[in-house]
Amino acid sequence: MAHKAGFVNIVGNPNVGKSTLMNLLVGERISITTFKAQTTRHRIMGILNTEDMQICFSDTPGVLKPNYKLQESMLNFSESALQDADVLLYVTDMVETPDKNSEFLDKVSRMNVPVLVLINKIDLSNQNDLGEKVTLWHEVLPQAEIIPISAKCKFGVDMVLKRIKELLPDSPPYFGKDQWTDKPARFFVTEIIREKILLYYDKEIPYSVEVMVEQFKEDKNTIHINAVIFVERESQKGIIIGHQGVALKKVSTEARKALEKFFGKTIYLETFVKVDKDWRNSDKELKNFGYNLD
C-alpha cells in the first residue's frame, strides 16, 4: 500500500476557530485556545501519524493588518503557510464576510493546491443563512471546496479529515512516526503560561506579555521550570503580580496544573515578572522570542 504524506496548513482571520480545529484534527492539544483574538502568535505544527499516512498540520496566527513588529511577524507566519501547503484549509465562520483582509484572500485564490473553505460555527446559525454563506464563498473562491463545520460541536471535522486524506500526495513520511510536533517542550511551557494570562487578565495586558523559559530540568517523574513573564511597562508588571502577589500566584497555579496534565509529570514552576520596554517593536527581542521577521 502506498504511503501518503503532506503539509496541511490552516489559515484565516482571528477568532474563527483555527486552533480548536487544529487540536481536533491532530487529536492532541497542540495549540492554546481562548475566546480572545490573536491568541496564536506562532506557526505551530501538529503531526497526525497512521500506518500508511502522515499529515503535518500547521496552525497559524489570524490574518490582520499589522500595527507593530510582532504583528508583522505573525502575518509572516500566516503568509508562509500559503507557500508550502499540499492542502490549504481556509477557516471562516458564520459572522465574517469575505471582504475582511481581501488582500490575503486574493493570494489564496491564486494558489495551485486544493483549498478547502471551512465555514465554522454553523451551530450558531440556520440552514437559510448557511446556504447564503456557501453561495457567497463559492463566488469568492470558485476553485475551492466548501465544507460547513462546527469545531465546538465536532460536527463535520471527520468529513474534513476524510477529504484531506483523499487529497494528500503519495510520499514517504517527513518526520519520524513517533513525532507529533516540531516544537520543543519549552515552547509549550511558554504557550500554556501565556494562555492562562490571556484568560485571567483584561484589555491590553495579555497582548503586551511574552514568556521565556530560563530553566527546564527534567528527570523521570518531575520537571523543574523557571519562567519569566515579560511586560512592556512597570504598571503592567504590577497588574500581573497583583496585590500581595495574588494574581501571579493564581496564574502560576493554573499553569502548573495544565503543565502537569500536558507532560504527565509533577511540575515545580517558578514564575518571575520583568519589564522589557517595547519588546513588540524590537527586532532583537522578537528574534530572541522566536519570531520570524523575514
TAUR-V542534 format. One record per backbone hydrogen bond with DSSP energy under -0.5 kcal/mol. CO is the residue of the C=O (numbers start at 0). NH is the residue of the N-H. E is the energy in kcal/mol with one decimal. If there is no record, write none. Layout:
# TAUR-V542534
co=CO nh=NH e=E
co=CO nh=NH e=E
This chain:
# TAUR-V542534
co=2 nh=170 e=-2.7
co=3 nh=53 e=-1.7
co=5 nh=7 e=-0.6
co=5 nh=55 e=-2.8
co=6 nh=8 e=-0.6
co=6 nh=85 e=-3.2
co=6 nh=86 e=-1.8
co=7 nh=57 e=-1.8
co=8 nh=10 e=-0.6
co=8 nh=88 e=-3.0
co=9 nh=59 e=-0.6
co=10 nh=90 e=-3.0
co=11 nh=62 e=-2.1
co=12 nh=15 e=-0.8
co=16 nh=20 e=-2.1
co=17 nh=21 e=-2.6
co=18 nh=22 e=-2.3
co=19 nh=23 e=-1.8
co=20 nh=24 e=-2.7
co=21 nh=25 e=-2.4
co=22 nh=26 e=-1.9
co=22 nh=27 e=-0.7
co=27 nh=29 e=-1.6
co=35 nh=38 e=-0.7
co=41 nh=43 e=-0.7
co=43 nh=58 e=-3.0
co=44 nh=181 e=-0.6
co=45 nh=47 e=-0.5
co=45 nh=56 e=-2.5
co=46 nh=48 e=-0.6
co=47 nh=54 e=-2.8
co=49 nh=52 e=-0.7
co=51 nh=3 e=-2.4
co=52 nh=49 e=-2.9
co=53 nh=5 e=-1.6
co=53 nh=55 e=-0.6
co=54 nh=47 e=-2.8
co=54 nh=56 e=-0.9
co=55 nh=7 e=-2.1
co=56 nh=45 e=-2.3
co=57 nh=9 e=-3.0
co=58 nh=43 e=-2.2
co=62 nh=13 e=-0.7
co=63 nh=65 e=-0.7
co=67 nh=70 e=-0.6
co=67 nh=71 e=-1.5
co=68 nh=72 e=-2.1
co=69 nh=73 e=-2.1
co=70 nh=74 e=-2.2
co=71 nh=75 e=-2.0
co=72 nh=76 e=-2.1
co=73 nh=77 e=-1.7
co=74 nh=78 e=-2.7
co=75 nh=79 e=-2.2
co=76 nh=80 e=-0.9
co=78 nh=81 e=-1.3
co=79 nh=82 e=-1.3
co=79 nh=83 e=-0.8
co=85 nh=113 e=-0.7
co=86 nh=8 e=-1.8
co=87 nh=89 e=-0.7
co=87 nh=115 e=-3.0
co=88 nh=10 e=-2.7
co=88 nh=90 e=-0.7
co=89 nh=117 e=-2.5
co=90 nh=12 e=-0.6
co=91 nh=119 e=-2.7
co=96 nh=99 e=-1.7
co=98 nh=100 e=-0.5
co=98 nh=101 e=-0.9
co=100 nh=103 e=-0.6
co=100 nh=104 e=-1.7
co=101 nh=105 e=-2.1
co=102 nh=106 e=-1.2
co=103 nh=107 e=-1.7
co=104 nh=108 e=-2.1
co=105 nh=109 e=-0.7
co=106 nh=109 e=-0.7
co=107 nh=110 e=-1.6
co=113 nh=87 e=-2.7
co=114 nh=116 e=-0.6
co=114 nh=144 e=-2.4
co=115 nh=89 e=-2.5
co=115 nh=117 e=-0.7
co=116 nh=118 e=-0.7
co=116 nh=146 e=-2.8
co=117 nh=91 e=-2.7
co=117 nh=119 e=-1.0
co=118 nh=148 e=-2.9
co=119 nh=93 e=-0.9
co=120 nh=123 e=-1.7
co=121 nh=124 e=-1.6
co=125 nh=129 e=-2.3
co=126 nh=130 e=-2.2
co=127 nh=131 e=-1.9
co=128 nh=132 e=-2.1
co=129 nh=133 e=-2.7
co=130 nh=134 e=-2.1
co=131 nh=135 e=-2.1
co=132 nh=136 e=-2.2
co=133 nh=137 e=-2.0
co=134 nh=138 e=-1.6
co=135 nh=139 e=-1.6
co=136 nh=140 e=-2.8
co=140 nh=143 e=-1.6
co=144 nh=116 e=-3.4
co=144 nh=146 e=-0.5
co=146 nh=118 e=-1.4
co=148 nh=121 e=-1.7
co=149 nh=153 e=-0.7
co=149 nh=154 e=-2.2
co=150 nh=153 e=-0.6
co=154 nh=149 e=-2.6
co=155 nh=159 e=-1.9
co=156 nh=160 e=-2.4
co=157 nh=161 e=-2.3
co=158 nh=162 e=-2.1
co=159 nh=163 e=-2.4
co=160 nh=164 e=-2.2
co=161 nh=165 e=-1.5
co=162 nh=166 e=-1.6
co=163 nh=167 e=-1.5
co=168 nh=4 e=-1.9
co=175 nh=178 e=-2.0
co=179 nh=46 e=-2.2
co=183 nh=186 e=-0.9
co=183 nh=187 e=-1.0
co=184 nh=188 e=-1.4
co=185 nh=189 e=-2.1
co=186 nh=190 e=-2.2
co=187 nh=191 e=-2.2
co=188 nh=192 e=-2.2
co=189 nh=193 e=-2.3
co=190 nh=194 e=-2.3
co=191 nh=195 e=-1.7
co=192 nh=196 e=-1.7
co=193 nh=197 e=-2.4
co=194 nh=198 e=-1.8
co=195 nh=199 e=-1.8
co=196 nh=200 e=-1.6
co=201 nh=204 e=-1.2
co=203 nh=206 e=-0.9
co=203 nh=207 e=-0.9
co=204 nh=207 e=-1.4
co=205 nh=208 e=-0.8
co=209 nh=229 e=-3.5
co=211 nh=213 e=-0.6
co=211 nh=227 e=-3.2
co=214 nh=225 e=-1.9
co=215 nh=217 e=-0.6
co=216 nh=223 e=-3.0
co=220 nh=265 e=-2.3
co=221 nh=218 e=-2.7
co=222 nh=224 e=-0.6
co=222 nh=267 e=-2.8
co=223 nh=216 e=-2.7
co=224 nh=269 e=-2.6
co=225 nh=213 e=-2.4
co=225 nh=214 e=-1.7
co=226 nh=271 e=-2.1
co=227 nh=211 e=-2.4
co=227 nh=229 e=-0.6
co=228 nh=273 e=-2.4
co=229 nh=209 e=-1.8
co=230 nh=275 e=-3.5
co=232 nh=236 e=-1.6
co=233 nh=237 e=-1.9
co=234 nh=238 e=-1.5
co=235 nh=239 e=-2.6
co=236 nh=240 e=-2.3
co=237 nh=241 e=-2.7
co=240 nh=246 e=-0.6
co=240 nh=247 e=-1.8
co=241 nh=244 e=-2.0
co=242 nh=245 e=-1.9
co=244 nh=248 e=-2.1
co=245 nh=249 e=-2.1
co=246 nh=250 e=-2.2
co=247 nh=251 e=-2.7
co=248 nh=252 e=-2.3
co=249 nh=253 e=-2.3
co=250 nh=254 e=-2.6
co=251 nh=255 e=-2.6
co=252 nh=256 e=-2.1
co=253 nh=257 e=-2.0
co=254 nh=258 e=-2.6
co=255 nh=259 e=-2.4
co=256 nh=260 e=-1.8
co=257 nh=261 e=-2.2
co=258 nh=262 e=-2.9
co=259 nh=263 e=-1.9
co=265 nh=222 e=-2.2
co=266 nh=268 e=-0.6
co=267 nh=224 e=-3.2
co=269 nh=226 e=-2.8
co=271 nh=228 e=-3.5
co=273 nh=230 e=-2.3
co=273 nh=275 e=-0.5
co=275 nh=278 e=-1.4
co=277 nh=280 e=-1.8
co=278 nh=281 e=-1.4
co=279 nh=69 e=-1.7
co=280 nh=282 e=-0.6
co=281 nh=285 e=-2.7
co=282 nh=286 e=-2.1
co=283 nh=287 e=-1.9
co=284 nh=288 e=-1.8
co=285 nh=290 e=-2.7
co=286 nh=289 e=-1.4
co=290 nh=292 e=-0.6
